[in-house]
Amino acid sequence: MELLIVMTLLALIVLALMDVFSSTQRAFRASVTQSDILEGSRAAMDMITADLRKMTVANGNTSYANRDVNFCTVSNGFNYTPYGSPSYLPLLQSLPGSPNSSRTNLLQYFFILGRENTKWTGTGYVVDTTSGNPLYPLYRYHWEIPTVNPPRMLFTNFLAQINNGTWTNMSHLLDGVVHLVVRPSDANGVWLGNAYNLGQFPPLGAFFYNPSPNELNVDFSGAAVPGSVEVQMAVMEDRALARATSLPFTTPVPLSNDRRTIYLSGQSGAVHVFRQTVTIPNVDRSVYQ
């Protein structure tokens, strides 16, 4: 009888220790995964900010048909990604403790013109919203041409890559990017959004399009570049992303009763948000006068 009691107590102790060990292992794995997500996201943000600081002007034609684009940002659902596919709908996520509040994740793709000695460089960033596995992959486009060629070739090639969905021609940086927005500001730090029209005028060579949805679509040409650009990026954790990938998703446009959409809408706590404002050194303040 005493031996049975001792064995029972030992078994209970072993089970308790195993539970503690398992919890520690789960916490360790979650910590390592989170560190990887943060490290990869910071690296992507550093790359974006470094490319933005290299932004330069082509000093080309400012007419819409023949313009050389220095910087451009467009909402994913505006025209492309890829051409002819159903429009992307922003991911809405409910906020913990706020049943009547939600977070709207938006996605934009953007292009940056740079120059290195005798070469024009074109760099672009885009999230593939048509991919089912992996979900929300972030791609980086980069191409160089001699300065004897018109730099508009870089921009049109970037759009062609997105139109045709040729993601293999770009560098795959990160998965789970559910929010990517760039907000250009003028030389005084005023966001070039709806409020910019209040007593002010857009710079020569800047073409504005209808917000879609509620974010500015604009490109800069001629001698115009933003004075600064705010970058916002939100990345989902690996475990939540893997779970979402395993859920059925049969429609190209998310529906209210889609299981993947329902799951992602409740995972705002698994999203890490990064934000940084980048000053553009090559801004010409005279174009904002």
C-alpha positions as CSV (number, residue, x, y, z in Angstrom):
1,M,0.0,0.0,0.0
2,E,2.8,2.4,0.9
3,L,4.6,1.6,-2.3
4,L,1.4,2.3,-4.4
5,I,1.0,5.7,-2.6
6,V,4.7,6.6,-3.2
7,M,4.4,5.6,-6.9
8,T,1.2,7.6,-7.3
9,L,2.8,10.7,-5.7
10,L,5.9,10.3,-7.9
11,A,3.7,10.0,-11.0
12,L,1.8,13.2,-10.1
13,I,5.2,15.0,-9.6
14,V,6.5,13.7,-12.9
15,L,3.3,14.8,-14.7
16,A,3.5,18.3,-13.1
17,L,7.2,18.6,-14.1
18,M,6.4,17.5,-17.6
19,D,3.6,20.2,-17.8
20,V,6.0,22.8,-16.6
21,F,8.7,21.7,-19.1
22,S,6.2,21.7,-21.9
23,S,5.0,25.2,-21.0
24,T,8.6,26.4,-20.9
25,Q,9.3,24.9,-24.3
26,R,6.2,26.5,-25.8
27,A,7.2,29.9,-24.3
28,F,10.8,29.5,-25.6
29,R,9.6,28.6,-29.1
30,A,7.2,31.5,-29.2
31,S,9.9,33.8,-28.0
32,V,12.3,32.6,-30.7
33,T,9.6,32.9,-33.4
34,Q,8.7,36.4,-32.2
35,S,12.4,37.4,-32.3
36,D,12.7,36.1,-35.9
37,I,9.6,38.0,-36.9
38,L,10.9,41.2,-35.3
39,E,14.4,40.8,-36.8
40,G,13.1,40.1,-40.3
41,S,10.6,43.0,-40.1
42,R,13.2,45.4,-38.9
43,A,15.6,44.3,-41.7
44,A,12.8,44.9,-44.2
45,M,12.0,48.4,-42.7
46,D,15.8,49.3,-42.8
47,M,15.9,48.3,-46.5
48,I,12.8,50.4,-47.3
49,T,14.1,53.4,-45.5
50,A,17.5,53.1,-47.1
51,D,15.9,53.0,-50.6
52,L,13.7,56.0,-49.8
53,R,16.7,58.1,-48.7
54,K,18.3,57.4,-52.1
55,M,15.3,58.9,-54.0
56,T,16.4,61.4,-56.6
57,V,14.8,63.4,-59.4
58,A,15.0,62.7,-63.1
59,N,14.3,66.3,-64.1
60,G,12.3,65.0,-67.1
61,N,9.1,65.9,-68.7
62,T,6.3,66.7,-66.2
63,S,3.5,65.9,-68.7
64,Y,1.4,62.9,-67.7
65,A,2.1,61.0,-71.0
66,N,5.9,61.4,-71.0
67,R,6.7,61.8,-67.4
68,D,9.7,60.2,-65.7
69,V,8.4,59.0,-62.3
70,N,10.6,59.8,-59.3
71,F,8.3,58.3,-56.7
72,C,4.9,56.6,-56.9
73,T,2.5,55.0,-54.4
74,V,-0.7,53.1,-55.4
75,S,-3.2,51.1,-53.4
76,N,-3.1,47.4,-54.2
77,G,-6.8,47.3,-55.3
78,F,-6.5,50.4,-57.5
79,N,-5.5,48.9,-60.8
80,Y,-3.1,46.1,-60.7
81,T,-1.9,43.0,-58.7
82,P,-2.2,41.4,-61.1
83,Y,-4.1,43.0,-64.0
84,G,-7.6,41.7,-64.4
85,S,-7.8,39.9,-61.1
86,P,-10.6,40.7,-58.5
87,S,-9.9,43.8,-56.5
88,Y,-8.2,43.3,-53.1
89,L,-10.3,44.1,-50.1
90,P,-8.5,45.5,-47.0
91,L,-8.3,43.1,-44.0
92,L,-10.4,44.4,-41.0
93,Q,-9.3,43.2,-37.6
94,S,-11.3,43.6,-34.3
95,L,-9.3,45.2,-31.5
96,P,-9.2,43.2,-28.2
97,G,-11.4,44.7,-25.5
98,S,-13.1,47.0,-28.1
99,P,-15.9,45.0,-29.7
100,N,-17.1,48.1,-31.7
101,S,-13.7,49.1,-32.9
102,S,-11.6,47.6,-35.7
103,R,-8.2,48.1,-37.3
104,T,-8.1,48.5,-41.1
105,N,-5.0,47.0,-42.7
106,L,-4.2,48.6,-46.1
107,L,-1.7,47.6,-48.7
108,Q,0.1,49.8,-51.2
109,Y,2.8,49.2,-53.7
110,F,5.4,52.0,-54.3
111,F,8.3,52.8,-56.6
112,I,11.5,54.8,-55.9
113,L,13.9,56.2,-58.5
114,G,17.5,56.5,-57.6
115,R,20.8,57.2,-59.2
116,E,24.3,55.7,-58.7
117,N,27.0,57.4,-60.7
118,T,26.1,56.6,-64.4
119,K,23.2,54.3,-63.6
120,W,19.5,54.9,-62.9
121,T,18.1,52.6,-60.2
122,G,14.5,51.6,-59.8
123,T,13.3,50.0,-56.6
124,G,9.7,48.9,-55.8
125,Y,7.9,47.1,-53.0
126,V,4.7,45.1,-53.4
127,V,2.7,42.6,-51.4
128,D,1.2,39.7,-53.5
129,T,-2.4,39.6,-52.4
130,T,-3.2,36.7,-54.8
131,S,-0.9,34.2,-53.0
132,G,-2.6,31.5,-50.9
133,N,0.7,30.0,-49.6
134,P,2.6,31.9,-48.4
135,L,0.1,34.6,-47.3
136,Y,0.9,38.2,-47.9
137,P,4.5,37.9,-49.1
138,L,6.4,41.1,-49.5
139,Y,8.6,41.4,-52.7
140,R,11.3,43.9,-53.7
141,Y,11.9,44.9,-57.3
142,H,15.2,46.3,-58.3
143,W,16.6,47.2,-61.8
144,E,19.4,49.3,-63.1
145,I,19.9,51.0,-66.5
146,P,22.5,53.5,-67.8
147,T,21.7,57.1,-67.5
148,V,21.7,57.5,-71.3
149,N,18.3,55.7,-71.2
150,P,15.1,57.4,-70.0
151,P,14.4,56.4,-66.4
152,R,10.7,55.9,-67.1
153,M,11.7,52.4,-68.3
154,L,12.3,51.4,-64.7
155,F,8.8,52.4,-63.6
156,T,7.0,50.9,-66.6
157,N,8.9,47.6,-66.0
158,F,7.9,47.6,-62.4
159,L,4.2,47.9,-63.3
160,A,4.6,45.2,-65.9
161,Q,6.0,42.8,-63.3
162,I,2.9,43.4,-61.1
163,N,0.5,43.2,-64.1
164,N,1.8,39.9,-65.1
165,G,2.3,38.5,-61.6
166,T,5.9,37.6,-62.3
167,W,6.9,37.5,-58.6
168,T,9.9,35.2,-59.3
169,N,11.7,38.2,-60.9
170,M,11.6,40.0,-57.6
171,S,13.3,39.3,-54.2
172,H,11.1,37.6,-51.6
173,L,11.7,39.5,-48.4
174,L,9.0,38.6,-45.8
175,D,5.7,36.8,-45.3
176,G,2.6,37.9,-43.4
177,V,2.7,41.6,-44.3
178,V,-0.9,42.5,-43.8
179,H,-0.4,46.3,-43.8
180,L,2.0,48.4,-45.9
181,V,1.4,52.1,-46.4
182,V,3.7,55.0,-47.4
183,R,2.5,58.5,-46.8
184,P,4.4,61.3,-48.6
185,S,4.6,64.8,-47.1
186,D,5.6,68.1,-48.5
187,A,8.8,70.1,-47.6
188,N,7.0,71.4,-44.5
189,G,6.0,68.0,-43.2
190,V,2.3,68.4,-44.3
191,W,0.8,65.0,-45.4
192,L,-0.2,65.1,-49.0
193,G,-3.6,63.9,-48.3
194,N,-7.1,65.5,-48.3
195,A,-5.9,68.2,-45.8
196,Y,-3.2,69.4,-48.2
197,N,-5.8,71.2,-50.3
198,L,-6.7,73.6,-47.5
199,G,-5.0,76.7,-48.7
200,Q,-2.0,74.9,-50.3
201,F,-1.1,73.7,-53.7
202,P,0.4,70.5,-54.9
203,P,4.0,70.7,-56.3
204,L,4.5,70.9,-60.0
205,G,4.9,67.4,-61.4
206,A,2.8,65.7,-58.8
207,F,-0.2,63.7,-60.1
208,F,-2.9,62.8,-57.5
209,Y,-5.5,60.1,-58.0
210,N,-8.7,59.2,-56.1
211,P,-8.0,57.7,-52.6
212,S,-8.5,53.9,-52.6
213,P,-9.5,53.2,-49.9
214,N,-8.9,56.5,-48.1
215,E,-5.1,56.5,-48.9
216,L,-3.5,58.8,-51.4
217,N,-2.5,57.5,-54.8
218,V,0.2,59.9,-56.2
219,D,3.3,59.9,-58.4
220,F,6.0,62.6,-58.6
221,S,7.9,63.6,-61.7
222,G,10.1,66.4,-63.0
223,A,11.9,68.0,-60.1
224,A,9.3,67.0,-57.5
225,V,9.9,64.5,-54.7
226,P,8.3,64.3,-51.2
227,G,9.9,66.2,-48.4
228,S,9.5,63.1,-46.2
229,V,7.7,59.7,-46.3
230,E,6.1,57.9,-43.4
231,V,6.3,54.1,-43.7
232,Q,3.8,51.9,-41.9
233,M,4.2,48.1,-41.9
234,A,2.3,45.4,-39.9
235,V,3.5,41.8,-39.9
236,M,1.6,38.8,-38.5
237,E,3.3,36.2,-36.4
238,D,4.3,32.8,-37.9
239,R,1.9,30.7,-35.9
240,A,-1.2,32.7,-36.7
241,L,-0.1,32.9,-40.3
242,A,0.4,29.1,-40.5
243,R,-3.0,28.5,-39.0
244,A,-4.6,30.9,-41.5
245,T,-2.8,29.2,-44.4
246,S,-4.3,25.8,-43.4
247,L,-7.9,27.1,-43.4
248,P,-10.0,26.9,-46.6
249,F,-10.2,29.9,-48.8
250,T,-12.0,29.3,-52.0
251,T,-12.9,32.7,-53.2
252,P,-10.5,35.3,-54.6
253,V,-12.3,38.1,-52.7
254,P,-12.7,37.6,-48.9
255,L,-16.3,37.1,-47.9
256,S,-17.9,37.7,-44.5
257,N,-18.4,34.0,-44.0
258,D,-15.0,32.9,-45.2
259,R,-13.2,30.9,-42.5
260,R,-9.7,32.3,-43.3
261,T,-11.0,35.9,-43.2
262,I,-12.9,35.2,-40.0
263,Y,-9.8,33.8,-38.3
264,L,-7.5,36.7,-39.5
265,S,-10.0,39.3,-38.4
266,G,-9.6,38.1,-34.8
267,Q,-5.8,38.0,-34.8
268,S,-4.9,41.7,-34.3
269,G,-3.0,40.7,-31.1
270,A,-0.6,38.6,-33.3
271,V,0.3,41.6,-35.5
272,H,3.4,43.7,-35.0
273,V,3.2,47.2,-36.3
274,F,6.3,49.2,-37.4
275,R,6.3,52.9,-38.3
276,Q,9.1,55.3,-39.3
277,T,9.3,58.7,-41.0
278,V,12.1,59.1,-43.6
279,T,13.4,62.5,-44.6
280,I,14.3,62.8,-48.3
281,P,17.6,64.6,-48.7
282,N,17.1,65.4,-52.4
283,V,13.9,67.4,-52.0
284,D,13.8,70.7,-53.9
285,R,11.8,73.1,-51.7
286,S,11.2,75.6,-54.5
287,V,8.7,73.3,-56.2
288,Y,6.5,73.7,-53.1
289,Q,6.4,77.5,-53.3
